[in-house]
């Protein structure tokens, strides 16, 4: 149940659809509300970002530099475990952010087309899908390129 806001009625299902760029017919055909989905997605994002902040702070403030952290532990977990928890929280943030952008992709394309590129109309759904897939592919390729580059150029210690 949604909390009432003073001076403003609760949005109906159709109004919730308008907030996400959907028609009222599309909003009525669902058994769930995109407003509710967005609320839980944002809640998960807050938890994940908080976890990244806490674990990162612990790794910096509690442990010595990683090269000297052998044998150190906090609450029974060594540095390596905390580092893996941090990486998991960062990956969770990335997935939540990706889903968030996907759910708002229509809005992103509309703002880009009308406000930034100053076009009169927004791209159709097919073009938006192509732009989204191309953007995701480009981001993944950048990550892959940098990772391969790092693997090929890392300097290992002398034996």
N, C-alpha and C positions, 0 to 999 in steps of 0.2 A: 504494500500500500504506500502510496506516495504522500509525503508530508505536505500539508497545505501551506501555501505562502500567502501572507497577508496582502490583500488588495489584488490578488491575481488568482483566478480559478485554476484548478489542476488541468493539465492538458489532456484532451481526449485522445483516443487512439489515432484519429485522423490528424489531430494537431501534432502528435508525436511523429507521424509520418512526414508531415510538412517540415519538421525540424531536421529530418534526415534526407529530405529531397524526394520522398516517395509520394505517390498519390494516395488518397484516402482508401481507394479500392485495394491497393497493395497492402496498406496497413491493416485493413479489416481482415484480410485473408490469412494472417499469421495468428498463431496461438500465443505468441510472445511479443513483447514490446521492445523495439530497438532502444528506447530510453533505458529500459531495465538492463539490456545487454551492455549498453555503454556504461551504465553505472557500475556493473560488476567488473567490466574490463578496466575501467579507471581505478577501481578499488584494488584489483590485482596489480596494476601498474604502480600504485602507491606502495603496496606491500613490497614489491620487487625492488623498487628504487630505494626504499628504506633499508631493505636487506643489503643491497650493494653499499649503501652509506655506512651501515654498522660494521659489516665485515671489512670494508676497506679501511675504516678508521682503526679497527682492531689490528689489522695487519701492519699499519703504519705506526700506531701508538704503543702497542704492546710488544710486538716481536721486534727483534733486531733485523738488520737487512737480511734478505733471503740467504745469502751466502754464509751467514753466521747463525742461521736459525735452527740448525740441526740439533735435535735433543730438546728443544723448547716445545712446550705444549700449553694450551689454554683449555680448561674444562675437559681435559682428556684427549683433545684433538691437536695433532702437531700442525706446524705451519702449512705443510702440503695439503692437508685436509681443508684448512681454512681457505687456502688459495683456490681449491676446487669448488668450494661453496661459493666463493666470490664469482668465479667463472660461471657457475650455474645460475646465479642471480642475474648476472649480466646477460646471459643467453635468454633467460626468462624475460628480462626487460626488452630485449630485441624482438622476441616473438610477440609480446604484448603490443609493442609499438607497431610492428608490421600488421597485426590484426586491426589495430586502431586505425591506421592509415587506410587499410583495405575497406573498412566499414564506412570511412568518410571519403573514399576516392571520388565519388560524384562531386562532392563539395570541393575537393582539391582541384579537380579539373575545371569546375565552374569558376573558381577564384582565379586560377592561372589564366584561363582564356579571357575572362571578362575584365578582371581588375589589373592583371599584370601585363598581358599581351594586348589588352584593349580591343578585343574582338567583340563584334555585336552579338554573336551567338556562341553557345557552348558546344563542344564536340558531342557527337552522338555516342550511344552506348558502345558500339563496336570500336570506335576510335579510342574511347576511354579505356576499354579493355586492352587494346594494343599498347597504348601508352603505359598502362600499369604493368603489363608483362615485360615490356621493354625496359622500364625503369628498374624493376626487380632484377631482371637479367643483368643489367649494367652494374647494379650495386654488388651482386654476387660475383661478377667478373672482376670488379675492383678488389674485393676481398680475396678472391683466389689469386689474382696477380700479385698482390702485396705479400701474401703468404708464401707463394712459390719463390718470389724474389728474396724474401727473408731466409727461407730454407737454403737457397743457393748461395747466399752471401754471408751467412753467419760465420763468425770466427770462433773456432773451437780452441780450447786451451792446449798448449803444448804438452805432450806426454812426459 
